[in-house]
Amino acid sequence: MRRTLIAGNWKMNGSLSSLETLINGIKEGLADVKNADMAVCPPAIYIPRVSELIGDASIGLGSQNICDQESGAFTGELAPSMLKEFNCNYAIIGHSERRSLYAESDELVARRFAMAVKSGITPLFCIGETLDEREAGVTQDVVSRQLDAVINTQGIEALAQCVIAYEPVWAIGTGKTASPEQAQAVHAFIRGKLAALNTSVADKVQILYGGSMNAANAAELLSQPDIDGGLIGGASLKAVDFLAIGKAA
């Protein structure tokens, strides 16, 4: 049975004082989260301090990015070996903001994915459609193309080593949320696409929902058969809200 994962993407938010309050608050309430794993992905500059604050608590740590190269002249990038020195076990890859604002292509996302897997870091592999694409009826085409960029270069088996996050771009930071039925339909399509290639991979891979999940809608979303957790944005910045999502599992 797939374990639920609730991962917080802090994006470009936080300060030294606020992250200490946030991590300590999560640690204090962690015992009440019975059926989900929790993880946080802070801005890169705060990863060392967050790693210290987590200590031996059962909280996963992730980066918001990872380079597709091991080292070298790649200004501003994060080598996988650097992330591992601070106990990062996840890396967000292909987030819609990286794709749209920083022009990351499917091919670059696939290379970042490959480097994460090679380095023993679990990719939080983001896929999803824009509002224009949903209204044009091409949601399945878009998520298929994004998945195929990895499948065609790394093989279907590589997806057994990742977490997929379906994030409808039109429901991120807009206050809009896909209905549980809309979200489940796309999650089921993703799992079905994988199952057509390898049923064991499809059965194993966690597929998170990344479209403005919060304390109020988490229980209904997480009750869907193919939704295995959430990649949480704004609601991950307050311990009480983040924990409430974990408890909803």
C-alpha positions as CSV (number, residue, x, y, z in Angstrom):
1,M,0.0,0.0,0.0
2,R,1.3,3.4,-0.9
3,R,2.2,5.7,1.9
4,T,0.9,9.3,1.9
5,L,3.5,12.0,1.5
6,I,2.8,15.7,2.4
7,A,5.7,17.8,1.1
8,G,5.9,21.6,1.7
9,N,7.3,23.8,-1.0
10,W,8.3,27.0,0.7
11,K,9.2,28.7,-2.6
12,M,11.0,32.0,-2.0
13,N,9.6,32.7,1.4
14,G,11.0,32.6,5.0
15,S,13.6,34.1,7.2
16,L,16.0,32.6,9.8
17,S,13.6,33.4,12.6
18,S,10.5,32.2,10.8
19,L,11.9,28.9,9.7
20,E,13.0,28.1,13.3
21,T,9.4,28.7,14.5
22,L,8.0,26.7,11.6
23,I,10.2,23.6,12.0
24,N,9.9,23.6,15.8
25,G,6.1,23.9,15.4
26,I,6.0,20.9,13.0
27,K,8.2,18.9,15.3
28,E,5.9,19.6,18.2
29,G,2.8,18.3,16.4
30,L,4.4,15.5,14.4
31,A,3.2,12.8,16.8
32,D,-0.4,13.6,15.8
33,V,0.3,12.8,12.2
34,K,-0.3,9.0,12.1
35,N,-0.7,8.0,8.4
36,A,1.6,10.4,6.4
37,D,5.2,11.2,5.9
38,M,6.1,14.9,6.1
39,A,8.8,16.8,4.2
40,V,9.9,20.4,3.7
41,C,11.6,22.1,0.8
42,P,13.1,25.4,1.9
43,P,15.0,28.0,-0.2
44,A,18.5,26.7,-0.9
45,I,20.2,29.2,1.4
46,Y,18.2,27.9,4.4
47,I,18.8,24.1,3.8
48,P,21.8,23.9,6.2
49,R,19.9,25.5,9.0
50,V,16.7,23.5,8.4
51,S,18.8,20.3,8.4
52,E,20.1,21.3,11.8
53,L,16.7,22.1,13.2
54,I,15.2,18.8,11.9
55,G,17.9,16.8,13.6
56,D,16.6,13.3,14.1
57,A,12.9,14.1,13.7
58,S,11.0,12.2,11.1
59,I,10.8,15.1,8.6
60,G,12.1,14.7,5.1
61,L,14.2,17.5,3.6
62,G,14.2,18.5,0.0
63,S,15.7,21.1,-2.4
64,Q,13.6,23.2,-4.8
65,N,16.1,22.4,-7.6
66,I,19.1,20.3,-8.5
67,C,21.6,20.6,-11.3
68,D,21.8,18.2,-14.2
69,Q,25.6,18.2,-13.8
70,E,27.8,16.9,-10.9
71,S,30.1,19.9,-10.6
72,G,31.7,22.7,-12.6
73,A,31.1,26.1,-14.0
74,F,27.3,26.3,-13.5
75,T,26.8,29.5,-11.6
76,G,23.8,29.5,-9.3
77,E,23.1,25.7,-9.6
78,L,23.1,23.1,-6.8
79,A,25.2,20.0,-7.2
80,P,23.6,16.8,-5.9
81,S,26.6,16.1,-3.7
82,M,26.1,19.4,-2.0
83,L,22.5,18.6,-1.2
84,K,23.4,15.2,0.2
85,E,25.9,16.8,2.6
86,F,22.9,18.4,4.3
87,N,20.7,15.3,4.2
88,C,18.5,16.3,1.4
89,N,16.5,13.3,0.2
90,Y,14.2,15.0,-2.2
91,A,14.5,17.6,-5.0
92,I,11.7,19.3,-6.7
93,I,12.1,19.0,-10.5
94,G,10.0,20.5,-13.3
95,H,7.9,22.8,-11.1
96,S,5.6,24.9,-13.2
97,E,7.3,28.1,-12.1
98,R,10.6,26.8,-13.3
99,R,9.1,25.8,-16.6
100,S,7.2,29.0,-17.2
101,L,9.3,31.7,-15.5
102,Y,12.8,30.3,-16.2
103,A,12.1,28.5,-19.5
104,E,13.1,25.0,-18.3
105,S,12.3,22.6,-21.1
106,D,11.1,19.0,-20.8
107,E,14.6,17.9,-21.9
108,L,16.3,19.9,-19.1
109,V,13.8,18.6,-16.6
110,A,14.6,15.0,-17.7
111,R,18.3,15.6,-17.3
112,R,17.8,17.0,-13.8
113,F,15.6,14.0,-13.0
114,A,18.3,11.6,-14.2
115,M,21.0,13.3,-12.0
116,A,18.8,13.1,-8.9
117,V,18.1,9.4,-9.4
118,K,21.8,8.7,-10.1
119,S,22.7,10.6,-6.9
120,G,20.2,8.8,-4.7
121,I,17.9,11.8,-4.3
122,T,14.2,11.2,-4.9
123,P,12.8,13.6,-7.6
124,L,9.6,15.3,-6.8
125,F,8.7,15.4,-10.5
126,C,6.1,18.0,-11.3
127,I,3.8,17.9,-14.3
128,G,0.6,19.7,-15.1
129,E,-1.3,21.9,-17.5
130,T,-2.1,25.6,-17.8
131,L,-5.6,27.1,-17.8
132,D,-5.4,27.6,-21.6
133,E,-4.4,24.0,-22.1
134,R,-7.2,22.7,-19.8
135,E,-9.7,24.8,-21.6
136,A,-8.4,23.5,-25.0
137,G,-8.9,19.9,-23.8
138,V,-5.3,18.9,-24.0
139,T,-4.5,18.1,-20.4
140,Q,-3.7,14.5,-21.1
141,D,-1.5,15.4,-24.0
142,V,0.5,17.9,-21.8
143,V,1.1,15.5,-18.9
144,S,1.9,12.7,-21.3
145,R,4.5,14.8,-23.1
146,Q,6.1,15.8,-19.7
147,L,6.1,12.2,-18.5
148,D,7.5,10.9,-21.9
149,A,10.5,13.2,-21.6
150,V,11.7,11.1,-18.7
151,I,10.3,7.7,-19.8
152,N,11.9,8.0,-23.3
153,T,15.3,8.8,-21.9
154,Q,15.4,7.0,-18.6
155,G,13.0,4.2,-19.0
156,I,9.7,3.5,-17.2
157,E,11.6,1.8,-14.3
158,A,13.2,5.1,-13.4
159,L,9.8,6.4,-12.3
160,A,9.7,3.8,-9.5
161,Q,12.4,6.0,-7.9
162,C,10.5,9.2,-7.9
163,V,7.4,10.9,-6.6
164,I,5.1,12.5,-9.2
165,A,3.3,15.7,-8.4
166,Y,0.4,16.7,-10.6
167,E,0.0,20.4,-10.3
168,P,-2.7,22.0,-12.4
169,V,-1.0,25.4,-13.1
170,W,-4.3,27.2,-13.1
171,A,-4.9,26.1,-9.5
172,I,-1.6,27.3,-8.0
173,G,-1.8,30.5,-5.9
174,T,-5.0,31.5,-7.6
175,G,-7.4,30.3,-4.9
176,K,-8.9,27.9,-7.4
177,T,-8.7,24.2,-6.7
178,A,-9.5,21.3,-9.0
179,S,-12.5,19.4,-7.6
180,P,-11.6,16.1,-6.1
181,E,-13.2,14.4,-9.1
182,Q,-11.1,16.6,-11.6
183,A,-7.9,15.8,-9.7
184,Q,-8.6,12.1,-9.4
185,A,-9.4,11.9,-13.1
186,V,-5.9,13.2,-14.0
187,H,-4.2,11.1,-11.3
188,A,-5.9,8.0,-12.7
189,F,-4.9,8.9,-16.2
190,I,-1.2,9.2,-15.1
191,R,-1.3,5.9,-13.2
192,G,-3.0,4.3,-16.2
193,K,-0.4,5.5,-18.6
194,L,2.3,4.1,-16.4
195,A,0.5,0.8,-15.9
196,A,0.3,0.3,-19.7
197,L,4.1,0.2,-19.6
198,N,4.8,-1.4,-16.2
199,T,2.1,-2.3,-13.6
200,S,4.5,-2.6,-10.7
201,V,5.9,0.9,-11.3
202,A,2.3,2.2,-11.6
203,D,1.2,0.5,-8.3
204,K,4.3,1.8,-6.4
205,V,4.7,5.4,-7.5
206,Q,3.2,8.1,-5.3
207,I,1.3,10.7,-7.2
208,L,0.8,13.9,-5.2
209,Y,-1.7,16.7,-5.9
210,G,-0.1,20.1,-6.1
211,G,-2.9,22.5,-6.7
212,S,-3.6,24.6,-3.6
213,M,-4.3,21.8,-1.2
214,N,-5.1,23.2,2.3
215,A,-6.5,22.2,5.6
216,A,-10.1,22.7,4.4
217,N,-9.9,20.5,1.3
218,A,-7.2,18.0,2.1
219,A,-9.4,15.2,3.5
220,E,-11.6,15.1,0.5
221,L,-8.7,15.2,-2.0
222,L,-6.7,12.6,-0.1
223,S,-9.7,10.2,0.0
224,Q,-9.4,9.8,-3.8
225,P,-7.9,6.4,-4.7
226,D,-5.0,7.7,-6.8
227,I,-4.1,10.8,-4.8
228,D,-1.2,9.8,-2.5
229,G,-0.5,13.1,-0.8
230,G,0.2,16.7,-1.6
231,L,2.9,19.2,-2.7
232,I,1.8,22.1,-0.5
233,G,2.6,25.8,-1.2
234,G,1.2,28.5,1.0
235,A,-0.3,26.2,3.6
236,S,3.2,24.7,4.3
237,L,4.4,28.1,5.8
238,K,2.3,27.7,9.0
239,A,2.9,24.7,11.1
240,V,-0.7,24.4,12.2
241,D,-2.0,24.4,8.6
242,F,0.7,22.0,7.4
243,L,0.1,19.6,10.2
244,A,-3.6,19.7,9.6
245,I,-3.1,18.5,6.1
246,G,-0.9,15.6,7.5
247,K,-3.6,14.8,10.0
248,A,-6.2,14.7,7.2
249,A,-4.5,11.7,5.8
